Amino acid sequence: MSSDEKQEALFQKWLTPKDSQGKDLKFQNPQAEKAYKDRVTIIKDAIQMKKLPDRVPVFVAPSFFPVYYAGITPQESMYDYDKCCMAFKKFVMDFEPDGNLGAYVPGSGRALEILDYKLYSWPGHGVSPNASYQANEGEYMKANEYDALIDDPTNFFSNTYLPRVFGALEGFKMLPALTGILEMYGVAANFIPFGLPPVQASYKAFFEAGAEALKWMGAMGAWNDEIAAAGFPIIATGYSKAPFDVIGDTLRGTRGIMLDMYRQPDKLLEAMERITPLMIKMGVNTAQMVGHPLIFMPLHKGADGFLSDAQFKKFYWPTFRKVMMGLIAEGVVPNPALEGKWTTRLEVMQDIPKGKIMWMIDQSDIAKAKKTLGKVACMFGNVPSDILAVGTPQQVKDYVKKLIDTCAKGGGFIVSNGAFFDQAKAENVHAVVDTTKEYGVYK
Amino acid sequence: MAQDLVNTLADLKEQEAIEIVKDRLDAGEDPLKILEDARKGMEIVGNRFASSEYFIPDLVYSGEILKEVTELVKPKITKAAESKKLGKIVFGTVAGDIHDIGKDIVVFMLDINGFEVHDLGVDVPAQKFVDKIKETDAPVVGLSGFLTLAFDSMKETVDAIKTAGLRDKVKVMIGGGQMSDEIKNYTGADAYGKDAMAGVSLAKKWIGASQ
């Protein structure tokens, strides 16, 4: 199959979804089925840019907003899956966005606790029960460990990275390289570490976290079934990342990667190339398993100001583009989120085939984005967090109308908030959806 | 040679800068003079950042070189350097928010522009800002935040400053992630700075230093 055919096949799977048991999803009623298919179809048309959608689609893509809106705390949402599902269901039912992110945002607090996760602080663990989780940057990979990462990324993750970010997985430091188990001679010697108490303790935590994750996924699966059956498609399944962010966010950290750009640029470039196929596989595998074309890509350190143009072109864009092209080749639609401002990168990032990407735009110059990225790809976003939080419905309405005037012409545009928000006035979120449905019609 | 250190540091030539410092120390030069040259070099770095010739990686790298220079020079210092700081600023990421990249950049730029910055770190409760303002008498306060939940924390911090009777004595700037003039109005702060240089300009304006 060509990449176009593969993309079409994934869209067809999304249009005729399976439930979490693998059977054809049973819609609540024919109206819900029609609403679901209409929604997926307008999103598909906006992404593929082959025909004008029936109307401008609208997403609401929050972080913890549904949790606050439902009157529970982020801590409750991470530890009580029923409450989490209730909150996100209420959010979808009350606001009726054409696309929603599922109930995945909070995740499983219990699993993090079992594993003693150090990379993030979460409600009740380093931040207040009423705050969202946040990352603790650090050098989880040392400056002199590039060769170890490049030689064997999986081994580096299992034996070095995981023990550093999960307190309960300390024992994994003692694991052998599994490639040593080649034949008879390799068995006894290489299994010794698995008999050691610290390793066994780590595996115990591993299994417990796995059981907890399954429990969580059970709740998510049931939620997905119920919400899709009611007519509301989910736009989030799995994720992938730009290799520069893989290393800069959670391995070397911002400071580490920036020093590496000076002190060992070749190693950094080589490591990013090495990670590229892994990031492609990660996205493709999830998309195929779930039967959904969209793969989310949270982007961070390529934003305006973080790098010069030359640094962006040398360090950020080449492998980011390769990951996207690898996803596209398998029919996946990358959904990169340009959080913050990326105005100076827009021209460079147009270099992608048409109708293959769905960009999330935050504070980038939206008119310029339409003239650059928007010529070849669908965009959603740009409604700012500040007016959602402290503005009035009228301000939101005016903003959305102007946004539609600027961007919706010719298709390829979806109205949405631009950054994943926690705080907003409900009436302002309603105004985003209602204004789009009322004003975003193609005449 | 003095000029060499200023320029090599400004041009981010790490090895050369370190060599020069070692040579000058070996030659028995006054360590405070070396630090003064390093400061001049950093001033150029700051100017290049302000004119978008340098970006964050360059700033981070310059900070790293400066740290190495300082570590070499410090043991040789016998008398205290007379510091002529422009003025005091209390800075921090507001309660509930633990993001520090943006804050650290602004603090760094304020520092190399000659301000005495009291950095309270991240997730700073309103009362801690109030206490530090009282303790230092700083006329400027910088509130940083990345998340939308910081909107309310900033507002609470400004309110706490007001309640403590200090609002007329300080100017408050906000910045970071999703901040804007709209949020400035909401929080009751005096100004929103869209980037590190805007923060420096505000501090200069408020503290009355000339450019």
Chai-1 contact restraints between the chains, C-beta under 6 A:
chainA,res_idxA,chainB,res_idxB,connection_type,confidence,min_distance_angstrom,max_distance_angstrom,comment,restraint_id
A,S128,B,G96,contact,1.0,0.0,6.0,A-B,restraint_1
A,A131,B,G96,contact,1.0,0.0,6.0,A-B,restraint_2
A,Q134,B,I98,contact,1.0,0.0,6.0,A-B,restraint_3
A,T254,B,I101,contact,1.0,0.0,6.0,A-B,restraint_4
A,R255,B,V60,contact,1.0,0.0,6.0,A-B,restraint_5
A,M258,B,P57,contact,1.0,0.0,6.0,A-B,restraint_6
A,M258,B,V60,contact,1.0,0.0,6.0,A-B,restraint_7
A,L259,B,E64,contact,1.0,0.0,6.0,A-B,restraint_8
A,M261,B,P57,contact,1.0,0.0,6.0,A-B,restraint_9
A,Y262,B,Y61,contact,1.0,0.0,6.0,A-B,restraint_10
A,F306,B,I56,contact,1.0,0.0,6.0,A-B,restraint_11
A,L307,B,F55,contact,1.0,0.0,6.0,A-B,restraint_12
A,S308,B,F55,contact,1.0,0.0,6.0,A-B,restraint_13
A,S385,B,T148,contact,1.0,0.0,6.0,A-B,restraint_14
A,S385,B,Q178,contact,1.0,0.0,6.0,A-B,restraint_15
A,D386,B,S180,contact,1.0,0.0,6.0,A-B,restraint_16
A,D386,B,E182,contact,1.0,0.0,6.0,A-B,restraint_17
A,D386,B,I183,contact,1.0,0.0,6.0,A-B,restraint_18
A,A389,B,T148,contact,1.0,0.0,6.0,A-B,restraint_19
A,A389,B,F151,contact,1.0,0.0,6.0,A-B,restraint_20
A,V390,B,E182,contact,1.0,0.0,6.0,A-B,restraint_21
A,V390,B,Y186,contact,1.0,0.0,6.0,A-B,restraint_22
A,A419,B,Q178,contact,1.0,0.0,6.0,A-B,restraint_23
A,F421,B,T148,contact,1.0,0.0,6.0,A-B,restraint_24
A,D422,B,T148,contact,1.0,0.0,6.0,A-B,restraint_25
A,D422,B,L149,contact,1.0,0.0,6.0,A-B,restraint_26
A,Q423,B,T148,contact,1.0,0.0,6.0,A-B,restraint_27
A,Q423,B,L149,contact,1.0,0.0,6.0,A-B,restraint_28
A,Q423,B,F151,contact,1.0,0.0,6.0,A-B,restraint_29
